[in-house]
Amino acid sequence: GGRGAPAPSMVSPNFGAMPMPFQLPGGTSSMQMPAGFGGQINTAPMKAAPMMQMPAAPSQPAVYKWQLHSVPQLPQMYTLEKTAVFVPHSTPGLVAERVSGVLRERSIEAAYDDDMAKVTCNTTDGVNFRVKLYSGRDKYSHGIIVEVQRRDGVSIGFHQHVQAILDAAEGKKTTPPSHSMNALPMVYDDEEEDDDIPHATSSTSSLVMISKILSFRQQEDQVLGMQTLSSLVDPVKMGKQTSKAVSNEIMRETSEVGAKVLQYILSRPSHDDETATNLRIMGLGVLAHSLQSTGSVPEFVRSELRSRLLEDLREAEQRPRAALMSAKCLEHFVKGDHDTMELNEAFEASLKVGQSRHKELMQASERCILQIR
């Protein structure tokens, strides 16, 4: 249905989904991978060989649906954000189910608070926001108000998420998220250009600046360095040539930037430490892009990384963003791994969470399981 009547004067919001303004921001120990296991000769009498049993496909859990029976009434003097809609002739349960559905479809990490009728959300690129539900007052008492509030973080594609959430709340059809919606136009690195142009050299020289920024004491300053590095290793933003050159450099055992990224990945920030958590998520993203570009896992960190990334998959229910990025990294560990059964069990655990709440985690887990089978 279309938008409802204009907002009451006591509230004075615009219930239309308005565009949101954005301002863009200007070593570890070495361990060897355990050796593989060779075949052994069986001298027992010959028996018929049993058929190899592949791991059974996990049963698909039900998609999570947010179930609300009541929502608080809009406070008398509360001024809504412009990113809010009024859904007439609707119930809390129906609107809540629509909201949880679109959050799963767009792979947005969501923590649901039934008592406050709100969802605390994090996008894969680090924007933190809330979705709140209210019942209307007076002449708006026949419907539900849905409000989206951005709390922290900047993303080019965030407005598309907001629009999709508000559209879904109203029962409108939403468009699937685009994989390139957060990508800036490619800066350079046309692979058809003259090879003599030192694009890769200029990009890898940026690592000196990034290394200095990552050495700053304040984590908020380090975020800027990681944002820059994340762009440099992303082939969608910088092209394959540049991303591969930077990835090769930071994957060296002597790389200061690589050591700092590894430090972030191996850390265990508390769930309420948003800055440290975002630094770790960005570190995982840098690793995933670097593994994709270089095509191999450095042996000097393979064992340490493998253990930590598997922890993320097993904790996917609590940290789906970290599980998603770790699954993208572990996709490059499958070939030649010494215990693919352990990998498979972890991927199946993250798959169940993805099927229920996080579509992109589901897809990443499925890709990894297919590689094993």
N, C-alpha and C positions, 0 to 999 in steps of 0.2 A: 504494500500500500504506500501511498505518498506520505509526505510529512504532515503532521497534524497542524492545528491552529497555532497562531503566534503565542509566544510564551507569556505568562502572566506578568503584570507590571511589577509585582513585588520581586520577581526573579530577574527579569530583564536580560535573559540570554538570547542568543540566536540559536534556535534548534536546528539550523542547517549545518551541514558538515563543511566548515569553512577551511580554506587552506591555512596551514600552519607556517609561520615564518621560521626560517632556520638561519643560523649563523654558523658557517663552517669554521673550524678552528684553524686561524692563521697557519774453579772448575770442579767439576764433580769427579767422583771416583770412576775409574774405567772398569767395566766388567765385560767378560767375553760371553757370547751366547753359548749355552750348554750344548755339548756335542749331541748329534743325532744318534739314534739307536740302530745298529745293524741287524741283519737277519740272523737267526740262530738255527742250527741243524737239529731236527727232531728225530731221534733214533727209535721212537716208539713204533709199534706196528702201524701200518698204513690204515687210515680211516677215511671215509668219504669226507671231502672238504665241505664244510658248511658254506652256504651262500653268504656273501658279505652283506651285512645289514647296515644300511645308511641311517644316520640319525633321523628319527621321525620328525616330520614337520610339526612345529609347535602349534597347539590349538590357538586360534585367533581370539584374543579377549575382546570383550565388548568395548566399543568406543565410549570414552568417558563423557557423561552428560551431567552438567552442573544442574543440580536439582534444588530449587528454592521454592519455599511455600509462602514466604512473605519478605517484604523489603521495607526499610525505614522510609518514612514520609520525608519529602524534601523540606529541609529546615526553613523557617519563616523568612529569615534574612539572608539566605544563602544565594550567592551569585554563581551561576553555572558557567563553565567554560563554553566557548563558542563551539567546541567539538562535542556537542550533545544533541540527542534527538528525543522526541516524544513519540512513543509507540501507543497509539490509542487502542482501546478495546482489546487489551492483551493481559496476560497473567505473568507473574514473576517467573514461574516455572518455564513457560514457553520462551520468554526472552533470554533467560539464563542458559537454556539449552542451545539456543542459537549462538550465543556468545562463546560458549565452550567449544562449539563445533568449528567456528571460524578461527579460533585461537589454535586449535589442533591443525586445521588445514594449512595455516600459515606458519606452522612450526614455531609458535611463540611459547616460551616457558611461562607457566601460569601457576600461581598459588592461590587457591580459592578460600575465601573467608565467608562462610555462610551467615554468621551472625551480623556482620557488617555489610553483607551483600556487595562485596567488592572482590576484584581479582588483581593481584600484584603480578605484573608481567615484565618479561625481559625478552627483547628480540635477539636473534642470533648475532647481530652486530652491535649489541650493547646499549640499546635504548631501554630505559626503565620507565614504565608507566603504569597507571591504574585504570581499571574499568569499574565504575560504580553504578549501581541500580537504585532508583528511588521510586516511590509511588508519588503521583502528582497531587496537588492540592486544589481545592475549590473546583473551578471549571475544568481542571486537568486531572481530576480524581478518577477518571475512567481509563487511565493508562499508566504506563511505566516510562520513566525517564532513564536514559542511558548516557553516561558521561565518561569521556576519556580524558585523563590528565597525564601529560608527560611530566616526569619527575627529573630525569637525568639522561644525558646522552644526546648525540646528534646523528642523524642518518638521513640521507637523501630520500630513501624509500619509506620513511616512517609515515608520511601522510597517506600513502597507499594502504598501509595497515589500518590507520585510523578510519579511513573511508570504508574499508571492507568491514570493519567491526560494526560501524554505525549502520551500514546497509544491511548486514546480516541481522542485526537486532530488529530492524523493521521488517524482516522477512523478504528482503530483496535478494535477487541472485547476485553473487559476488564473483569476481574474476579471480582465477588462481594467481598466486604471487609469481612475479617474473624473476628468473634467476639473475637478471642483469639490472634489477630496479635500484640496487645500491651502488652500481658501478658508475664511476665518472667516465667521461669520454677518454679513450686511450690517448696517452700523452705523446708517445712516439713508439719507436721500435717496429717500423714497417719492415717485415722480413724480406721485402723485395728491394730495400734500399741498398746502397753501396756498403759492402762489408767494412770499408775503411773508416766509416764514421764511428767514432768511439762511444756509442750509446752505453754499452755494458760497462765500460771503464768509468764513465761519469756516474753511473748508478751505484756501482760498488764503492766508489769514493764517498758516497753519501753515508756509508756505514761508519765512517769515522765520526761524523756528526751524530749519528744515531747512538753510537757507543757512548759518547759524552753525555747525551741526554739521559740514557738509561743509567748512568752513574749518579744522577742527581738523587738527593736523599728523599725528596717528596715524591710519593707515588703518583700524585696528580701530574707531575712533570714527566714521569716515565711513560705515562699513557700517551703523550704526544709522540714520543719516540717509537712506541709500539704501533701507533696508528700509521706513522710514516713507513715503518718496516713492513707492515701488513700490506700496504699498497704496492711496495716494491716487489714483493714476491708473488703478487696476484697477476697471472697472465691476462685476465680480463681487463685489468686496469692499465697494465704497463707493457703487455705483449710477452710472447714466449721467450724471446732472446734476453730481455732484461731480467725477467723473473728467474730464468735459469741461471744467469750469471750471478745474481745476488744470492740465490739459494745455494749454489755451489760454494760460495764464499762463506756463508754462515754455517754450513754443515762441516766445515773443517774443524779438526780437533783443537786448533790453536785460535779459533775465532772468539774474540771477546763478546761480540754480539750474540753469537751462537750459545756461548756459555750462559749469558744472561737469560736468553729465551729458555734454555734448559732449566735454569733455576726457577723461573716462573712455573714451568710445567710440573716440576717435581714438588712444588710447594703444596701446602694444604690450608688454604685460607678458610677462615670461618665463613659460614653462609651469610652472615650479616655484614661482612667486610666487602662491600660492593666494588671498591676500587681494586683491591687485590684479586678478587674473583674475575673482574674484567681483564686485568693484566694476564691472568692465567689463561682465560679463554682466547685472548689474542695470541698468546704464545702457542697454544694448540693450533690455532688457525695458520700461523706462520709455518709451523712444522708440517701441517697437512699440505700446504701449497709447495713447500720445499721438497717434500718426499715425492709429490706428483711431478715436479720439474726435474729432479735428479734421477728418479726411478730406483733409488736404493736407500736402504737404512744403514747409516754408519754403524759399524760393528762396535765401536768404542762406547756407544750409548744404548745399544739395542736392548740389552737385558734390563737396564734401569727403566728405560722408557716403556718397554712392554709391560712390566709389572704395574707401573703407575697408570697407564692407559686402561688396563684391564679393570683396575679399581673403579675408574669412571664408569665403565659399562655396567658394573655390578651395582653402582649407586645411581643408575639412570633415573630412578623414581624421584630422587631428591634433587638431582642436578642434570636435567636432560640436555641443557646447552653443552656442558662439558662432555657428556656422553656422546653427543653428536660429533663434536670435533675430534674426540678420541677415536670414534669409529672410523672417521675419514682418515686418520693417521694409521690405524691398525690394518686398514685395507692393504697397506703396503708391506705389512709384516707376514701376511698369510703364506706367501710363496717361500718355501724353505724353512718354515717354522718347525721347531722341535716338538710342539705339542698342539696340534691343530684342534684336538678335542677340547682342550681348555679354552681356546679361542672361540670355538663353536658355542660352548655353554655360555660364555659371556655375551656373545652376539645374540643368542636367543633371549637372554634376559633383557637386553636393551631393545630387542625387537618387540617384546610384549609391551614395554612402556611406550614405544613409538606407535604401535597399533592403537593404543588407548588414547594417547595424549599429544603425540608429536610426529607429524607425518614425515618430516625430513629425517628424523632419527630412524623411523621405520624403514625408509628407503635405503639409508646408509647401511643399516644392519642386514637387510636383505641382500645387498650387493656382496657383503663380506661372507655371508653364509653360502651364497652361490659359489664363491671362489673356493671354499673348502670342499663343497660337494662335487 
